[in-house]
Amino acid sequence: MVSSVVSAIVPDEHEMQDIPGSPSETSELTGKYSFDDDKMSDSMEKIALGDPGHPSDCNRDSPTMAPYSSEEEQRIIKKFDCHLVLFIALLYMLGFLDRSNIGNAKIAGMSEDLHLNSSQYEWTLRSFYITYVLFEWMPILYTVMPPSTYIALCVLAWGTIASLQALAISYPSLCILRALLGISEAAFGPGVPVFLAFFYKRDELAFRIGLFISAAPLATSFASSLAWLITKLGENSPIAPWRLLFLAEGFPSVLISIFAFYRIPNRPGEAKYLNKRERRIAQLRLQESKYEKQHVTGRKNVKWKEIWEALRDPKCYLTAVSTLSFSADII
């Protein structure tokens, strides 16, 4: 294609003979119309990939769009699975450890030190789920704030609050901290399916959401053993074992929140583990997804009509009541 463009502009030898002037003038004229093949090739590649700076159609069926294979698409999906879904699952696992370690803290002597009776302990558990249910609307902020910033703030918040439980001195202070922990975790977990919709097609989401949710039972599989190890090491320390448990399991979330800010992309085109072509394909394959379109184009409006419809749906409240009554009693 480059050669055809050059031949259309640069005169051939017979035409050059008709140009008046000396050979030096002829050479000067030829040099005036010379082309850089490398630059031209780069330009053609940008047009083929649908570069926004070029007037080309970004549709996969467009004749100017370089077709991508299903192998390329699957390779991109696997990269998102490894680098994005598993990392989000790790964050959820840390959050689940921070919410569920209060039972192990009670065994380690928390109730005796804070003088909690059985009723007070039960309300300490419920305070987390009451705020968790009341603030489950917060994931709409995934479409308002950059997800990397929003998720990092959520992880930082629950890591800080979980660590501060080690400083609790009374029943009211522990209840307040548990309620704040419920708010911070409600802002993250329920909105993860919305966030993953920025990177996956609708028929690809179920499996990825399953991987994400599986982090919770994974955390319970070793939570007791980890708590036993931490409290055992804390028997001879100046800090009470249950306080050390809250600190040791909460503070890692504070550290990983910094990593989350740089690790999590806001949209497929910002994933650092994809090359230039893969980032473009990752965007094009989702061009029919309204979630991805809204996020990429910067339309961050909240549809209040849909929020009102959800508030009027009795199934939402039935789910909230069942979660509150079931989860608070099994810890």
Residue, then its C-alpha position, 0 to 999 in steps of 0.5 A: m500500500v505504501s508503494s502505491v501511494v508513493s507511485a501515485i505522487v512521485p513521477d516516473e522516469h518518462e515524466m521526469q524527462d519532460i520536466p525542464g531544468s538540469p539534472s540537479e533540479t530533477s534530483e531536487l524535485t525528486g527529493k522533495y516528494s520522497f517518503d519515509d516508509d517507516k513513518m508511513s507504515d506506522s501511520m497505516e498501523k494506527i489507522a488499521l487499529g482504529d487510532p482515535g487520531h485517525p478518521s477510521d471506523c473502529n468497528r471490527d467489521s470495518p474494512t480498515m480495521a485489522p482483524y484480531s483472532s480469537e486466540e488474541e482475544q483469549r490471551i487478553i482475557k487470560k491476562f485479565d484473569c491472572h492480573l485483575v480478577l485474582f488480585i481483586a479476589l485477594l483484596y476480598m479475602l483480606g477484607f473477609l479475614d478482617r470482618s471474621n476474626i472477631g470470633n477468634a479474638k473473643i476466644a483469645g480473651m477479648s470478652e474478658d478484657l472489655h467485660l462483654n456479656s453475651s448480649q453485648y457481643e452479639w450486638t457487636l457482631r450485628s453492628f457490622y452487618i447493619t451498616y453493611v446493609l444500609f450502605e450497600w448503595m455505595p458501589i455506584l461510586y465505581t461509575v463516579m470515581p476512578p476505580s483504582t482510586y476508589i478501590a484503594l480508598c476502600v482497602l485503606a479504610w477497612g485496613t485502618i479500621a480493622s487495625l484500630q480494633a486493637l485499641a478498643i477499650s470498651y464495648p461502645s468503642l468496639c461497636i463503633l469500629r465494627a460499624l465503620l468496618g461494615i461501611s468500608e467493606a460494603a463500599f467494595g464487595p457488592g460493586v465488584p461485578v459492576f467493575l468487572a463489567f468494564f473488562y469482560k463481556r456479559d457472558e464472561l462475567a459469571f465465571r469471574i464473579g465466581l472466582f472473586i466470591s470463592a475468596a471468602p471460603l478460601a479465607t475461612s479455610f485457614a483463618s482459624s489456623l492463622a489466628w492460632l499462630i498469631t495469638k500463640l506468638g503473642e502470649n509472651s508479648p506486651i500486647a494482648p493476643w487478641r489485640l495483636l490478632f486485630l493488628a496483624e490481620g488488619f495492617p496488611s490491607v493498609l500496605i496493599s492499598i498502596f499497591a492496589f492504587y497502581r495495580i488496578p487499571n481504570r479501563p482496559g486501555e490502561a492495563k500496563y500488562l497489555n501491549k499497545r495492540e492488546r489494549r486497543i483490542a480489549q476496548l474494541r471487543l467491549q464496544e457494545s457494552k454499555y458499562e464499558k462505553q460509559h466508563v471510557t467516554g467519561r459519561k459518569n451520570v447516575k440514573w436516579k430512575e433506576i435507583w428509585e426502581a431498586l428501592r421500590d423492589p421488595k426483593c432487595y429488602l428480603t435479601a438484606v433481611s436474610t443476609l442480616s439475620f443469617s450472617a450475624d448468627i454464624i460468626 
